Amino acid sequence: MEKSHRNKLSKKFKTFLTDQRVICLDIPDLFDYMDPVLVQLLEEKVGPFLARYGGESS
């Protein structure tokens, strides 16, 4: 999700996102499905949030 995506979500679903946190990972929408580079970026950027908020991290 890029910042522009987060902004669109916030505008369109404002009532549903009250008191919810939307995290922008700043990963450009340039990758194909399961692209190894994308998978690596997601693991690096999502891992700290999973650890912080009680989820599992590799």
Secondary structure, 3 states (H helix, E strand, C coil): CCHHHHHHHHHHCHHHHCCCCCCCCCCCCCCCCCCHHHHHHHHHHHHHHHHHCCCCCC
